[in-house]
Amino acid sequence: MLAEILHPIAAQFQQEEHDYYPRPSLAGPERCLRQMVYWGLGIERNPLPGRTFHVFDDSSFHEDLVADWIRKTAFKLHSEQMEVKIVPPPLSVKADFILDGHIDGIITDIENIDRLWENKAINHFTFMRYWNKEELPLDNITQCALYLRGLNVINPDLKEAILLIKNKNTSAYLEYLIEYDYRNDAAFIVHKINSQGEKVDIKESIEHITQAAFEKFALVQEHIQKKTLPKRQYERNHWRCEYCGWGQECWRNWEKEFAELKTDLIMPDEYADTARFYNELGAQLTDLNNQRKEVKAEFLKMLRGAGAKEGRAGEYVVQLKLRHVKGYTSPARTDEILDVTKIKEG
């Protein structure tokens, strides 16, 4: 009764979209520049699905929940949602504005050392990508650096941030320790730690991190004033485009743009070898697929002739399986999959 109506109800109660303005949460390099320009131009976006608002509510709830757990520790959590004003570094010549932001809080440890606390709640797949790969949450790190720059005016000794990321699916945690060098405008990612206490040293520095953020906002404003659009930052099939409220508008004229792309490009000589290799790979794949079909037909003939769907061939088990495929634009079908598995010893 409820499962099918809660998302539509959320969609009905959508709040009006806030006007665009520069803010720390939009400052990172992963946030699409073109999307921000659409927003700033006041282009109407497609309504968000009701499920999205449930996701937003979930994230807000996780922040409150984590804050409550922190209060039960020896750490002191304070200055929650404190307003911070961030002045651009001197090298940001294009930026003549100040950013306003609200921090999640400041944590004071038992040695009376203050650190910025920034909390995020994300899905399982993104969480595992951050933990298992060298990929960094660049937008979140940029936001931390901006807050640390603003906090420097209040407390010059506050130079570190704990970026705490919660897995919304499993309640696992991932923590990044970030140092910010105010004088050189550089963020140094020291390490990451997960809920099991596993620690990975990163020791990677991002130079001119807040300067890049301010200049990005300045570039957005320049496009808004000129009513121009920057190049697309992502491919059409990227998840950011699929979930963007301006995605349909952004790609609306793509066929026309594609037709107008130039056809007289002379590539560097080394690309001739690349083209030759690409064609050779295609020919090899065709030959291999044809050989594979012939081998499969031979096995099918053997199995069907014996009235069997599974058999043993020396150290291998040859098995025929059925896969049911439900098509959206074509009738449903049943495919036969040939599975050849080596017998495990013991």
Beta strands, then each sheet from edge to edge (+ up, - down):
strand 1: 76-78
strand 2: 83-86
strand 3: 99-102
strand 4: 105-108
strand 5: 114-122
strand 6: 160-167
strand 7: 173-181
strand 8: 186-194
strand 9: 199-207
strand 10: 310-313
strand 11: 316-325
strand 12: 333-342
sheet 1: 1+ 4- 5+ 6+ 7- 8+ 9-
sheet 2: 2+ 3-
sheet 3: 10+ 11- 12+
end
